[in-house]
Amino acid sequence: MKKLEKLIIAGAEFHSRLFVGTGKFPSPQVMAEAIEASGSEMVTVALRRVDVNNPEDSTLSALDFSKYRLLPNTSGARNADEAVRLAKLSRAACNTNWIKLEVTPDPNYLLPDGVETLKAAETLLGLGFIVLPYINADPILAKRLEEAGCATVMPLASPIGSNRGLMTRDQIAIIIEQSRVPVVVDAGLGMPSHAAEAIEMGADAVLVNTAIAIAGNPVAMAEAFKLAIEAAEKARLADPAGATVFARPSSPLTGFLR
Amino acid sequence: MATITINGERRNWEGEKTLRELIQSLNLKTENLLIEQNFEIVPANQLDERMARAGDVIEIIRIVGGG
């Protein structure tokens, strides 16, 4: 099993391996409480047009921006050009050069376009961005993005918001084995056990939004994810015994009564 | 009739307004908004200098929750 190392992304150290998305919470207050309960130090946000005919939007009003690193995303981008445009807007709006790069032309599964993602990453890296790309669990693409200079790779567990867990487990294992940048498993983690499994496998962090935000009790679910991830970290530090094909008796095999 | 496009919607446009006046005329506060004029980001301290003109494509953007 991969040794648990400090989580450092582009020189910034994180004590929590849980990053949380800010979408879809039932209220700004619940969102703020849930993020607090998650122990997360980095939250993702998005950029959208103001609805000029209905301008009230207090989604993020309860969030204390000084407590969290903001990771704006390029959600909504369907190609590299749109992603670069969104990234520039995000940099100006959020006052950060960190960007979660996502290019998702397919509206049904929101699967990322690897070709456009690599193209956008190269442009953004040239512009001085810290790029954290959301990708399908493709080890070759992950390598290409790492070589281009991305700060992490963020392979998906299953489609965004699907809560189906680690459907891409074997591919993610290869990414973890080969990656020299932190691997953040993003999208599709539906239960704390999924997040724990990702960390136990050797992932450096996970990003969760939907599973927390649309739970009946988002604050409790955020804490559940936090605890699961801490348990997985502890397990990695405990030097796991590993699996075998045959049984290994737990009780002594000598000194029977007969 | 001259028009201006704001967040994808074409509107009739007459006269001259600064970008800040334009935003205020839409009953929006300029805080926490980002303005893009003809695909160029407008720094917040230039909203009083930059003029909105007929034919402009204006985007008014804010940070929202997202994953």
Contacts between the chains, C-beta under 8 A, distances in Angstrom:
chain1	res1	chain2	res2	distance
A	21	B	65	7.5
A	21	B	66	6.3
A	21	B	67	3.0
A	22	B	65	3.9
A	22	B	66	6.3
A	22	B	67	7.6
A	23	B	64	7.8
A	23	B	65	4.3
A	23	B	66	4.6
A	23	B	67	4.8
A	24	B	65	6.9
A	24	B	67	7.7
A	25	B	65	6.5
A	31	B	65	6.8
A	44	B	66	5.9
A	44	B	67	5.7
A	45	B	63	5.0
A	45	B	64	6.9
A	45	B	65	6.6
A	45	B	66	5.4
A	46	B	63	7.4
A	46	B	64	5.3
A	46	B	65	6.9
A	46	B	66	2.6
A	46	B	67	7.7
A	47	B	34	7.6
A	47	B	61	5.4
A	47	B	62	7.3
A	47	B	63	6.2
A	47	B	64	7.1
A	48	B	61	6.8
A	48	B	62	6.7
A	48	B	64	4.8
A	49	B	7	4.4
A	49	B	8	7.2
A	49	B	59	6.4
A	49	B	60	6.6
A	49	B	61	5.9
A	50	B	7	6.7
A	50	B	28	6.5
A	50	B	33	6.6
A	50	B	60	4.6
A	50	B	61	6.7
A	50	B	62	5.4
A	51	B	7	7.9
A	52	B	6	6.1
A	52	B	7	5.6
A	52	B	9	7.0
A	52	B	26	5.4
A	52	B	28	7.4
A	52	B	60	6.9
A	55	B	26	7.3
A	55	B	27	6.6
A	55	B	28	5.2
A	57	B	62	6.6
A	57	B	64	6.5
A	59	B	64	5.2
A	59	B	65	4.5
A	60	B	63	6.0
A	60	B	64	6.8
A	60	B	65	6.2
A	72	B	63	7.2
A	73	B	66	5.6
A	73	B	67	7.2
A	75	B	66	5.5
A	75	B	67	7.3
A	85	B	39	7.3
A	88	B	41	6.5
A	89	B	34	6.0
A	89	B	36	6.5
A	89	B	41	6.4
A	89	B	61	5.9
A	92	B	34	5.7
A	92	B	41	4.8
A	92	B	43	7.8
A	93	B	34	4.3
A	93	B	61	6.6
A	93	B	62	7.4
A	93	B	63	5.5
A	94	B	63	6.3
A	160	B	67	6.8
A	161	B	67	7.6
A	187	B	67	7.8
A	207	B	67	7.4
A	209	B	66	7.9
A	209	B	67	3.4
A	210	B	67	6.8
